[in-house]
Amino acid sequence: MKTLGLIIAGLGLATTAVPASAQAWQSINSRQAQLDQRINQGVRSGSLNRAEATRLRNDLRGLARLEQRYRANGLTRWERQDLDRRMDAITKRVRFEKHDRQDRRGHR
């Protein structure tokens, strides 16, 4: 009888679990801080040159300004998705730039 109760309780918890896609939204600021750390690490290791790092940081600042404009009237679902798409694109560019085999002088 105890095992039946545990199974039923376990099923109840399983049905109330939050799916991965519905996790709490991470703000642009926290994602920006993580990317900024990756950019700094890339500059230190030489996998990003200064020009690449500057462009990426400017893109991050622009996205933070866009988030402020969106938040002025409340953040809609579409705006949140737009910010996520843009942040994903910057994240991909950071990854690409770090692995494009350019040295500090910008040569391959």
C-alpha positions in Angstrom: 0.0 0.0 0.0 2.9 2.4 0.8 4.4 1.7 -2.6 1.1 2.5 -4.3 1.0 5.8 -2.5 4.5 6.6 -3.4 3.8 5.8 -7.1 0.7 8.0 -7.1 2.6 10.8 -5.4 5.5 10.5 -7.9 3.0 10.7 -10.8 1.5 13.8 -9.3 5.0 15.4 -9.2 5.8 14.3 -12.7 2.7 16.0 -14.1 3.5 19.2 -12.3 7.1 19.4 -13.5 7.9 22.5 -15.5 9.0 21.6 -19.1 12.5 22.9 -20.1 10.9 25.3 -22.6 8.9 27.0 -19.8 11.9 27.7 -17.6 12.2 31.2 -16.1 13.3 33.7 -18.6 16.8 34.9 -18.2 17.1 38.7 -18.5 19.3 40.2 -21.2 21.5 41.6 -18.4 22.4 38.2 -17.1 23.0 36.7 -20.5 25.0 39.8 -21.5 27.2 39.4 -18.4 27.9 35.8 -19.3 28.7 36.7 -22.9 30.9 39.6 -21.8 32.9 37.1 -19.7 33.3 34.9 -22.7 34.4 37.8 -24.8 37.0 38.8 -22.1 38.2 35.2 -22.0 38.5 35.2 -25.7 40.6 38.4 -25.8 42.9 37.0 -23.0 43.4 33.7 -24.8 43.9 35.4 -28.2 40.9 33.7 -29.8 39.2 37.1 -30.2 41.0 40.2 -31.5 40.1 43.6 -30.1 38.1 44.6 -33.2 35.9 41.5 -32.9 35.5 42.0 -29.2 34.5 45.7 -29.7 31.9 44.8 -32.3 30.4 42.1 -30.1 30.3 44.4 -27.0 28.6 47.1 -29.1 26.0 44.6 -30.2 25.4 43.6 -26.6 25.0 47.3 -25.6 22.5 47.9 -28.4 20.5 44.9 -27.3 20.4 46.1 -23.7 19.1 49.5 -25.0 16.4 47.7 -27.0 15.4 45.7 -23.9 15.0 49.0 -22.0 12.8 50.4 -24.7 10.7 47.3 -24.8 10.4 47.3 -21.0 9.2 50.9 -20.9 5.6 49.7 -21.6 5.9 46.2 -20.3 7.6 43.3 -22.0 5.2 41.4 -24.3 5.8 37.8 -25.3 6.8 38.9 -28.8 9.3 41.3 -27.5 10.8 38.7 -25.2 11.1 36.3 -28.1 12.6 39.0 -30.2 15.2 39.7 -27.5 15.9 36.0 -27.2 16.4 35.6 -30.9 18.8 38.5 -31.1 20.7 37.3 -28.1 21.0 33.8 -29.6 22.4 35.4 -32.8 25.0 37.3 -30.8 25.9 34.2 -28.9 26.4 32.4 -32.2 28.6 35.2 -33.4 30.7 35.1 -30.3 31.2 31.3 -30.8 32.0 31.8 -34.5 34.5 34.6 -33.8 36.2 32.7 -31.1 36.8 29.7 -33.4 37.5 31.5 -36.7 41.3 31.0 -36.2 42.1 34.7 -36.6 45.0 35.9 -34.5 45.2 39.1 -32.5 46.2 41.1 -35.6 43.2 39.8 -37.5 45.2 37.4 -39.7 44.3 33.8 -40.4 
